[in-house]
Amino acid sequence: MELLKLDSLINEIKKLSEYNFPDNDVYDLLEDSSLSEKDIKDYIQFDQEKYTRHLIYKDNSFELLLMCWSPGQRAPIHGHEGEKCFMRVEKGSLLFTNYILESTNPLSLKMIDSIKGSPGFLDGPADVHSVENIYTDNAITFHVYAKPYAECDVYDIKLGNIYRKKLVYDSMYKKPC
């Protein structure tokens, strides 16, 4: 695995954006590269109340985020607005549960699988899924979101409804929001 400077990784992802982020090429890049601790240390910030989202880079084609997950934190079942989302576990472990949306009225989701993702695990291009830290250690994930978006659908199985959630950053370019 090659240790890439963040600028080099951004440049490689820019090249992939020109071809609409071919799945296999994004996987290869993420499998064959790692981020240096120096490049990401300022983005590693946990909150005991919720998982945190830290914007590293954003343009019209994609955004890169680092997310920090304390034990017990989760992202509810959500979609990605039809855009591609790739995620790599950098540290710790998370449970990824993937679904197929069968119906919106009434809400019906079919669970496909649940997978434990440990360091190096790749998920994507995610469609409808949940992510949670059911383990005892903190976890960190690196995300590539093709075609950034500001809101997403959240699927509440218990209440049987779908609602829009505004996505916020906890920090942008190393500065708190």
C-alpha positions as a Python dict, from the first residue, in 0.01 Angstrom:
ca = {
    (1, 'M'): (0, 0, 0),
    (2, 'E'): (140, 334, -105),
    (3, 'L'): (130, 625, 136),
    (4, 'L'): (-5, 917, -67),
    (5, 'K'): (7, 1279, 29),
    (6, 'L'): (-342, 1421, 45),
    (7, 'D'): (-277, 1650, -252),
    (8, 'S'): (-170, 1352, -465),
    (9, 'L'): (-480, 1157, -367),
    (10, 'I'): (-702, 1455, -454),
    (11, 'N'): (-535, 1481, -795),
    (12, 'E'): (-592, 1110, -861),
    (13, 'I'): (-959, 1139, -765),
    (14, 'K'): (-993, 1444, -992),
    (15, 'K'): (-876, 1226, -1281),
    (16, 'L'): (-1137, 962, -1193),
    (17, 'S'): (-1409, 1228, -1177),
    (18, 'E'): (-1356, 1294, -1549),
    (19, 'Y'): (-1480, 937, -1614),
    (20, 'N'): (-1771, 943, -1363),
    (21, 'F'): (-1578, 756, -1094),
    (22, 'P'): (-1549, 405, -1243),
    (23, 'D'): (-1613, 171, -949),
    (24, 'N'): (-1313, -57, -1009),
    (25, 'D'): (-1073, 235, -1055),
    (26, 'V'): (-1191, 401, -732),
    (27, 'Y'): (-1157, 68, -548),
    (28, 'D'): (-806, 21, -686),
    (29, 'L'): (-702, 370, -581),
    (30, 'L'): (-844, 331, -230),
    (31, 'E'): (-702, -20, -189),
    (32, 'D'): (-358, 81, -309),
    (33, 'S'): (-321, 404, -110),
    (34, 'S'): (-331, 519, 247),
    (35, 'L'): (-342, 857, 412),
    (36, 'S'): (-59, 979, 628),
    (37, 'E'): (-134, 1054, 992),
    (38, 'K'): (10, 1401, 934),
    (39, 'D'): (-244, 1475, 658),
    (40, 'I'): (-549, 1372, 859),
    (41, 'K'): (-459, 1443, 1223),
    (42, 'D'): (-635, 1781, 1226),
    (43, 'Y'): (-958, 1617, 1103),
    (44, 'I'): (-970, 1355, 1379),
    (45, 'Q'): (-1220, 1503, 1623),
    (46, 'F'): (-1476, 1300, 1814),
    (47, 'D'): (-1798, 1411, 1982),
    (48, 'Q'): (-1964, 1197, 2249),
    (49, 'E'): (-2313, 1288, 2123),
    (50, 'K'): (-2282, 1207, 1751),
    (51, 'Y'): (-2047, 1091, 1481),
    (52, 'T'): (-1859, 1382, 1325),
    (53, 'R'): (-1815, 1485, 960),
    (54, 'H'): (-1499, 1673, 859),
    (55, 'L'): (-1470, 1821, 511),
    (56, 'I'): (-1124, 1778, 362),
    (57, 'Y'): (-1187, 1884, 2),
    (58, 'K'): (-1485, 1984, -213),
    (59, 'D'): (-1548, 2093, -570),
    (60, 'N'): (-1842, 2047, -808),
    (61, 'S'): (-1742, 1688, -890),
    (62, 'F'): (-1670, 1537, -549),
    (63, 'E'): (-1600, 1590, -183),
    (64, 'L'): (-1372, 1411, 59),
    (65, 'L'): (-1460, 1368, 424),
    (66, 'L'): (-1314, 1208, 732),
    (67, 'M'): (-1574, 1082, 980),
    (68, 'C'): (-1515, 993, 1342),
    (69, 'W'): (-1736, 741, 1522),
    (70, 'S'): (-1738, 681, 1898),
    (71, 'P'): (-1878, 350, 2027),
    (72, 'G'): (-2258, 341, 1999),
    (73, 'Q'): (-2284, 607, 1728),
    (74, 'R'): (-2465, 540, 1404),
    (75, 'A'): (-2583, 688, 1079),
    (76, 'P'): (-2946, 582, 1030),
    (77, 'I'): (-3065, 403, 718),
    (78, 'H'): (-3012, 659, 444),
    (79, 'G'): (-2966, 704, 71),
    (80, 'H'): (-2706, 885, -133),
    (81, 'E'): (-2926, 1076, -375),
    (82, 'G'): (-2836, 839, -656),
    (83, 'E'): (-2473, 950, -637),
    (84, 'K'): (-2173, 729, -573),
    (85, 'C'): (-2030, 711, -224),
    (86, 'F'): (-1714, 519, -143),
    (87, 'M'): (-1589, 469, 211),
    (88, 'R'): (-1276, 314, 360),
    (89, 'V'): (-1234, 225, 725),
    (90, 'E'): (-912, 385, 847),
    (91, 'K'): (-925, 282, 1213),
    (92, 'G'): (-1152, 68, 1432),
    (93, 'S'): (-1449, -132, 1308),
    (94, 'L'): (-1803, -49, 1196),
    (95, 'L'): (-2112, -248, 1101),
    (96, 'F'): (-2242, -176, 749),
    (97, 'T'): (-2598, -288, 672),
    (98, 'N'): (-2715, -262, 311),
    (99, 'Y'): (-3077, -247, 197),
    (100, 'I'): (-3289, -247, -116),
    (101, 'L'): (-3572, 5, -120),
    (102, 'E'): (-3873, -200, -227),
    (103, 'S'): (-4145, 63, -176),
    (104, 'T'): (-4182, 417, -48),
    (105, 'N'): (-4557, 402, 18),
    (106, 'P'): (-4579, 205, 233),
    (107, 'L'): (-4210, 215, 326),
    (108, 'S'): (-4054, -125, 267),
    (109, 'L'): (-3683, -204, 283),
    (110, 'K'): (-3523, -543, 233),
    (111, 'M'): (-3198, -600, 421),
    (112, 'I'): (-2932, -744, 190),
    (113, 'D'): (-2648, -800, 435),
    (114, 'S'): (-2460, -676, 741),
    (115, 'I'): (-2082, -667, 721),
    (116, 'K'): (-1815, -586, 977),
    (117, 'G'): (-1570, -341, 826),
    (118, 'S'): (-1223, -321, 980),
    (119, 'P'): (-922, -113, 866),
    (120, 'G'): (-889, -126, 489),
    (121, 'F'): (-1252, -235, 436),
    (122, 'L'): (-1414, -62, 137),
    (123, 'D'): (-1784, 8, 102),
    (124, 'G'): (-1942, 150, -208),
    (125, 'P'): (-2075, 274, -421),
    (126, 'A'): (-2329, 279, -140),
    (127, 'D'): (-2695, 318, -219),
    (128, 'V'): (-2921, 265, 85),
    (129, 'H'): (-2743, 160, 403),
    (130, 'S'): (-2679, 227, 770),
    (131, 'V'): (-2343, 252, 941),
    (132, 'E'): (-2288, 202, 1312),
    (133, 'N'): (-2012, 157, 1563),
    (134, 'I'): (-2131, -139, 1770),
    (135, 'Y'): (-1778, -204, 1890),
    (136, 'T'): (-1580, -77, 2191),
    (137, 'D'): (-1318, 136, 2013),
    (138, 'N'): (-1340, 461, 1821),
    (139, 'A'): (-1353, 431, 1443),
    (140, 'I'): (-1244, 661, 1159),
    (141, 'T'): (-1361, 647, 798),
    (142, 'F'): (-1251, 822, 478),
    (143, 'H'): (-1526, 907, 225),
    (144, 'V'): (-1538, 999, -142),
    (145, 'Y'): (-1877, 1144, -237),
    (146, 'A'): (-1924, 1186, -611),
    (147, 'K'): (-2137, 1489, -694),
    (148, 'P'): (-2172, 1646, -347),
    (149, 'Y'): (-2521, 1699, -207),
    (150, 'A'): (-2653, 1887, 96),
    (151, 'E'): (-2946, 1665, 202),
    (152, 'C'): (-3036, 1298, 192),
    (153, 'D'): (-3334, 1073, 254),
    (154, 'V'): (-3348, 891, 588),
    (155, 'Y'): (-3564, 579, 610),
    (156, 'D'): (-3730, 531, 949),
    (157, 'I'): (-3852, 171, 953),
    (158, 'K'): (-4009, 197, 1300),
    (159, 'L'): (-4231, 492, 1203),
    (160, 'G'): (-4268, 380, 841),
    (161, 'N'): (-4167, 714, 693),
    (162, 'I'): (-3897, 891, 495),
    (163, 'Y'): (-3764, 1232, 587),
    (164, 'R'): (-3501, 1468, 451),
    (165, 'K'): (-3194, 1533, 659),
    (166, 'K'): (-2969, 1833, 605),
    (167, 'L'): (-2606, 1728, 608),
    (168, 'V'): (-2368, 1942, 811),
    (169, 'Y'): (-1995, 1947, 866),
    (170, 'D'): (-1832, 1961, 1207),
    (171, 'S'): (-1523, 2113, 1051),
    (172, 'M'): (-1426, 2240, 708),
    (173, 'Y'): (-1066, 2249, 589),
    (174, 'K'): (-939, 2192, 947),
    (175, 'K'): (-1153, 2473, 1095),
    (176, 'P'): (-1452, 2409, 1324),
    (177, 'C'): (-1793, 2509, 1188),
}
